[in-house]
Amino acid sequence: MIIQCGLGAGAVVTVRVVDINGDVVRTLLDRGTMQAGFNTVQWDGTFAFSVRTVPPGMYVIVVKAEAATGSDVQSVGVGVMK
């Protein structure tokens, strides 16, 4: 799965996959630098530190961007099917 996010300015970004219980399944980017414009991050559907694929269900992609002008958090729900 490719996650695309648009930034109005360069920022330090964290991207996490969270399950419906609020537990972090995987951190895809931890305080990485992204430039203004559209950026992508890829998730292969596996748990952190594992080759196991997550079970079918609903997950939330949480993107937190921190720039000199402030910070913002956006999230979107995704479904995983097998």
N, CA, C and O atoms as a DFTB+ gen file, in Angstrom:
328 C
 N C O
     1  1       0.848      -1.161       0.000
     2  2       0.000       0.000       0.000
     3  2       0.900       1.232       0.000
     4  3       1.856       1.316       0.771
     5  1       0.585       2.174      -0.865
     6  2       1.346       3.412      -0.929
     7  2       0.529       4.521      -0.281
     8  3      -0.616       4.763      -0.664
     9  1       1.116       5.188       0.691
    10  2       0.478       6.298       1.391
    11  2       1.093       7.584       0.862
    12  3       2.314       7.744       0.875
    13  1       0.262       8.486       0.402
    14  2       0.751       9.757      -0.142
    15  2       0.234      10.886       0.729
    16  3      -0.943      10.922       1.088
    17  1       1.134      11.818       1.068
    18  2       0.720      12.986       1.848
    19  2       1.305      14.242       1.210
    20  3       2.425      14.237       0.700
    21  1       0.526      15.305       1.251
    22  2       0.958      16.584       0.697
    23  2       1.302      17.550       1.814
    24  3       0.545      17.703       2.772
    25  1       2.446      18.199       1.684
    26  2       2.898      19.161       2.685
    27  2       3.049      20.537       2.051
    28  3       3.578      20.665       0.947
    29  1       2.578      21.567       2.756
    30  2       2.719      22.930       2.275
    31  2       4.127      23.471       2.476
    32  3       4.535      24.419       1.805
    33  1       4.864      22.873       3.393
    34  2       6.245      23.279       3.681
    35  2       7.004      22.047       4.140
    36  3       6.393      21.055       4.540
    37  1       8.310      22.098       4.089
    38  2       9.114      20.999       4.602
    39  2       8.799      20.764       6.072
    40  3       8.506      21.710       6.803
    41  1       8.855      19.520       6.508
    42  2       8.485      19.191       7.881
    43  2       9.175      17.912       8.331
    44  3       9.684      17.134       7.525
    45  1       9.175      17.723       9.636
    46  2       9.598      16.470      10.244
    47  2       8.327      15.645      10.413
    48  3       7.367      16.099      11.036
    49  1       8.320      14.437       9.861
    50  2       7.082      13.669       9.740
    51  2       7.214      12.301      10.409
    52  3       8.246      11.636      10.321
    53  1       6.130      11.908      11.079
    54  2       6.008      10.568      11.636
    55  2       4.758       9.938      11.042
    56  3       3.693      10.557      11.030
    57  1       4.882       8.707      10.549
    58  2       3.751       7.989       9.960
    59  2       3.625       6.649      10.680
    60  3       4.565       5.855      10.718
    61  1       2.432       6.414      11.254
    62  2       2.203       5.173      11.990
    63  2       0.940       4.485      11.499
    64  3       0.009       5.132      11.020
    65  1       0.923       3.165      11.625
    66  2      -0.268       2.368      11.374
    67  2      -0.771       1.915      12.743
    68  3      -0.026       1.329      13.529
    69  1      -2.047       2.197      13.014
    70  2      -2.634       1.916      14.319
    71  2      -3.840       0.992      14.124
    72  3      -4.596       1.154      13.165
    73  1      -4.022       0.022      15.032
    74  2      -5.197      -0.849      14.927
    75  2      -6.398      -0.195      15.604
    76  3      -6.280       0.905      16.144
    77  1      -7.558      -0.866      15.579
    78  2      -8.774      -0.252      16.113
    79  2      -8.748      -0.087      17.627
    80  3      -9.575       0.632      18.187
    81  1      -7.801      -0.751      18.297
    82  2      -7.638      -0.593      19.742
    83  2      -6.715       0.567      20.098
    84  3      -6.528       0.883      21.273
    85  1      -6.136       1.204      19.072
    86  2      -5.215       2.309      19.311
    87  2      -3.772       1.883      19.471
    88  3      -2.911       2.713      19.759
    89  1      -3.493       0.600      19.289
    90  2      -2.121       0.099      19.414
    91  2      -1.368       0.315      18.098
    92  3      -1.907       0.083      17.016
    93  1      -0.115       0.761      18.208
    94  2       0.708       0.962      17.017
    95  2       1.113      -0.399      16.468
    96  3       1.751      -1.195      17.157
    97  1       0.738      -0.653      15.228
    98  2       1.079      -1.892      14.544
    99  2       2.450      -1.769      13.900
   100  3       3.252      -2.702      13.925
   101  1       2.705      -0.589      13.319
   102  2       3.980      -0.362      12.645
   103  2       4.229       1.134      12.514
   104  3       3.309       1.899      12.224
   105  1       5.467       1.546      12.727
   106  2       5.888       2.911      12.446
   107  2       6.612       2.879      11.111
   108  3       7.646       2.228      10.966
   109  1       6.050       3.595      10.132
   110  2       6.621       3.585       8.781
   111  2       7.702       4.644       8.619
   112  3       8.642       4.465       7.844
   113  1       7.567       5.741       9.346
   114  2       8.563       6.812       9.303
   115  2       8.567       7.469      10.671
   116  3       7.513       7.874      11.162
   117  1       9.721       7.581      11.289
   118  2       9.831       8.153      12.636
   119  2      10.684       9.406      12.591
   120  3      11.913       9.341      12.570
   121  1      10.010      10.547      12.576
   122  2      10.660      11.866      12.570
   123  2      11.613      12.023      11.380
   124  3      12.735      12.509      11.522
   125  1      11.150      11.609      10.235
   126  2      11.910      11.762       8.996
   127  2      11.611      13.115       8.359
   128  3      10.542      13.685       8.575
   129  1      12.541      13.618       7.589
   130  2      12.365      14.903       6.918
   131  2      11.709      14.701       5.561
   132  3      12.138      13.869       4.761
   133  1      10.650      15.488       5.319
   134  2       9.987      15.482       4.019
   135  2       9.948      16.908       3.486
   136  3       9.825      17.869       4.245
   137  1      10.054      17.026       2.178
   138  2      10.018      18.325       1.512
   139  2       8.574      18.732       1.246
   140  3       7.661      17.909       1.310
   141  1       8.382      20.022       0.943
   142  2       7.064      20.512       0.548
   143  2       6.633      19.791      -0.724
   144  3       7.464      19.433      -1.559
   145  1       5.333      19.584      -0.862
   146  2       4.798      18.874      -2.018
   147  2       4.305      17.503      -1.610
   148  3       4.088      17.238      -0.427
   149  1       4.129      16.627      -2.596
   150  2       3.626      15.288      -2.321
   151  2       4.774      14.328      -2.041
   152  3       5.783      14.315      -2.746
   153  1       4.597      13.528      -0.998
   154  2       5.582      12.544      -0.570
   155  2       4.872      11.203      -0.392
   156  3       3.669      11.166      -0.135
   157  1       5.603      10.121      -0.526
   158  2       5.011       8.795      -0.356
   159  2       5.787       7.960       0.650
   160  3       6.997       8.107       0.826
   161  1       5.040       7.079       1.299
   162  2       5.584       6.081       2.217
   163  2       4.872       4.783       1.866
   164  3       3.692       4.802       1.514
   165  1       5.565       3.667       1.955
   166  2       4.971       2.390       1.581
   167  2       4.852       1.474       2.791
   168  3       5.749       1.408       3.632
   169  1       3.724       0.769       2.862
   170  2       3.500      -0.233       3.904
   171  2       3.187      -1.555       3.239
   172  3       2.290      -1.631       2.400
   173  1       3.917      -2.600       3.602
   174  2       3.722      -3.916       3.004
   175  2       2.705      -4.769       3.757
   176  3       2.529      -5.946       3.443
   177  1       2.039      -4.183       4.742
   178  2       0.992      -4.902       5.468
   179  2       1.492      -5.778       6.597
   180  3       0.733      -6.584       7.136
   181  1       2.765      -5.636       6.968
   182  2       3.319      -6.465       8.037
   183  2       3.410      -5.692       9.342
   184  3       3.373      -4.462       9.373
   185  1       3.530      -6.461      10.422
   186  2       3.769      -5.901      11.745
   187  2       5.196      -5.348      11.824
   188  3       6.045      -5.675      10.994
   189  1       5.443      -4.516      12.823
   190  2       6.796      -4.033      13.090
   191  2       7.687      -5.214      13.482
   192  3       7.262      -6.085      14.242
   193  1       8.896      -5.247      12.980
   194  2       9.899      -6.256      13.319
   195  2       9.418      -7.681      13.051
   196  3       9.774      -8.606      13.781
   197  1       8.615      -7.855      12.014
   198  2       8.080      -9.176      11.709
   199  2       7.785      -9.271      10.220
   200  3       7.581      -8.260       9.548
   201  1       7.766     -10.476       9.724
   202  2       7.352     -10.698       8.339
   203  2       5.896     -11.142       8.285
   204  3       5.355     -11.394       7.208
   205  1       5.262     -11.236       9.459
   206  2       3.858     -11.627       9.521
   207  2       2.964     -10.504       9.023
   208  3       3.167      -9.341       9.369
   209  1       1.985     -10.849       8.218
   210  2       1.018      -9.888       7.727
   211  2      -0.057      -9.662       8.787
   212  3      -0.469     -10.601       9.468
   213  1      -0.506      -8.426       8.926
   214  2      -1.555      -8.122       9.893
   215  2      -2.838      -8.846       9.503
   216  3      -3.056      -9.120       8.323
   217  1      -3.688      -9.159      10.476
   218  2      -4.948      -9.827      10.137
   219  2      -5.904      -8.867       9.430
   220  3      -5.762      -7.650       9.547
   221  1      -6.876      -9.410       8.699
   222  2      -7.863      -8.546       8.051
   223  2      -8.573      -7.681       9.080
   224  3      -8.804      -8.106      10.212
   225  1      -8.915      -6.469       8.680
   226  2      -9.624      -5.564       9.587
   227  2      -9.365      -4.121       9.227
   228  3      -8.785      -3.813       8.186
   229  1      -9.806      -3.240      10.110
   230  2      -9.645      -1.797       9.914
   231  2      -8.400      -1.299      10.654
   232  3      -8.115      -1.708      11.780
   233  1      -7.683      -0.416       9.994
   234  2      -6.487       0.206      10.558
   235  2      -6.545       1.699      10.257
   236  3      -7.285       2.138       9.376
   237  1      -5.766       2.466      10.990
   238  2      -5.717       3.913      10.778
   239  2      -4.279       4.300      10.483
   240  3      -3.359       3.919      11.207
   241  1      -4.094       5.064       9.408
   242  2      -2.783       5.628       9.091
   243  2      -2.759       7.024       9.707
   244  3      -3.591       7.866       9.369
   245  1      -1.809       7.273      10.609
   246  2      -1.706       8.563      11.288
   247  2      -0.425       9.243      10.824
   248  3       0.670       8.695      10.950
   249  1      -0.584      10.454      10.281
   250  2       0.553      11.242       9.797
   251  2       0.650      12.501      10.648
   252  3      -0.290      13.292      10.716
   253  1       1.797      12.676      11.295
   254  2       2.049      13.879      12.097
   255  2       3.187      14.648      11.456
   256  3       4.279      14.112      11.266
   257  1       2.932      15.907      11.124
   258  2       3.948      16.761      10.506
   259  2       4.253      17.929      11.437
   260  3       3.342      18.603      11.917
   261  1       5.540      18.163      11.689
   262  2       5.984      19.254      12.546
   263  2       6.898      20.175      11.745
   264  3       7.952      19.757      11.265
   265  1       6.479      21.443      11.606
   266  2       7.263      22.433      10.871
   267  2       7.500      23.634      11.785
   268  3       6.964      23.699      12.892
   269  1       8.297      24.568      11.317
   270  2       8.592      25.772      12.098
   271  2       7.325      26.565      12.388
   272  3       7.250      27.267      13.396
   273  1       6.335      26.459      11.517
   274  2       5.099      27.224      11.671
   275  2       4.056      26.517      12.534
   276  3       3.013      27.099      12.832
   277  1       4.317      25.278      12.939
   278  2       3.376      24.538      13.767
   279  2       3.348      23.072      13.397
   280  3       4.173      22.595      12.618
   281  1       2.379      22.358      13.973
   282  2       2.269      20.930      13.682
   283  2       0.823      20.583      13.338
   284  3      -0.107      21.318      13.667
   285  1       0.663      19.450      12.672
   286  2      -0.655      18.988      12.262
   287  2      -0.658      17.468      12.260
   288  3       0.349      16.833      11.945
   289  1      -1.797      16.895      12.613
   290  2      -1.968      15.449      12.587
   291  2      -3.190      15.141      11.736
   292  3      -4.262      15.710      11.944
   293  1      -3.022      14.240      10.780
   294  2      -4.118      13.802       9.933
   295  2      -4.158      12.276       9.978
   296  3      -3.126      11.623      10.131
   297  1      -5.352      11.720       9.845
   298  2      -5.471      10.264       9.839
   299  2      -6.521       9.837       8.834
   300  3      -7.436      10.588       8.495
   301  1      -6.362       8.610       8.372
   302  2      -7.320       8.025       7.435
   303  2      -7.444       6.544       7.741
   304  3      -6.452       5.868       8.013
   305  1      -8.671       6.050       7.693
   306  2      -8.913       4.637       7.923
   307  2      -8.682       3.832       6.652
   308  3      -8.985       4.285       5.548
   309  1      -8.139       2.631       6.825
   310  2      -7.934       1.716       5.692
   311  2      -8.381       0.326       6.118
   312  3      -8.282      -0.047       7.287
   313  1      -8.867      -0.419       5.159
   314  2      -9.252      -1.794       5.410
   315  2      -8.243      -2.742       4.810
   316  3      -7.768      -2.531       3.695
   317  1      -7.915      -3.782       5.545
   318  2      -7.010      -4.815       5.051
   319  2      -7.838      -6.073       4.847
   320  3      -8.515      -6.550       5.759
   321  1      -7.769      -6.598       3.628
   322  2      -8.497      -7.825       3.285
   323  2      -7.497      -8.884       2.839
   324  3      -6.408      -8.558       2.368
   325  1      -7.861     -10.121       2.985
   326  2      -7.007     -11.207       2.506
   327  2      -7.703     -11.945       1.422
   328  3      -7.155     -12.903       0.877
